[in-house]
Amino acid sequence: MKQIQAIYREETTHKYMISDMELKRKAMEKVGSAGNSSYKYKPSADIMNFLNSLC
């Protein structure tokens, strides 16, 4: 029974992983890449300070 449960969990995890990758791919297609000149996101000073504090 434990083997069946383990296999089921692996299959379920794999399905979620594939669907998550597909959602990410579609989102990236919509926003374009960071090298794209229309990409204008600039993080705020607060966000940069927080990220720098993690190092």
N, C-alpha and C positions, 0 to 999 in steps of 0.2 A: 504494500500500500504506500509506503514512504517513497518508493521509486516512482510510482505513478504520480504522486503529488509533486515530486521534484521535476519530473518531465513536464507536467502541466505548468508549473511556475516558470520554467525555462521558455516554453512556447509563448506564454503570456507576456513575459518580459521582452522577448524578441519582437512580438507584435507591437508593443508600446514603443520600443526603440525605433523600429522602422517607421511608425507613424510620426514619431517625434522628429526624426530626421527629415521626413517629407514636409512637415510643417515649417521647419527651419529653412529648408531649401526654398519653399514658396515665399517665405518672408524676406529672405535675402534677395530674391529676384525682384520683389516689389521695391525695396529700398536702394538697391544698387550696391556698389562696393565703396569702400572708403577712398579709393583712388579716383572715384567719379567726381568731377568738378561740381556736380549738383549736391554733393554730400556736404552738409553744412553744420553738422552737430558739433557743438563745442561744450564740453562739460563745465559746470559752474566751478567756482573756486572752492566751494564747500565740498563738492564731490572729489575734486583733485586733492584737497587737503586730507580728506578721509582716506583715499587710496594711498597717498604717500605715507600716512601714519601706519599703514599695514606692513610696510617694509621694515 
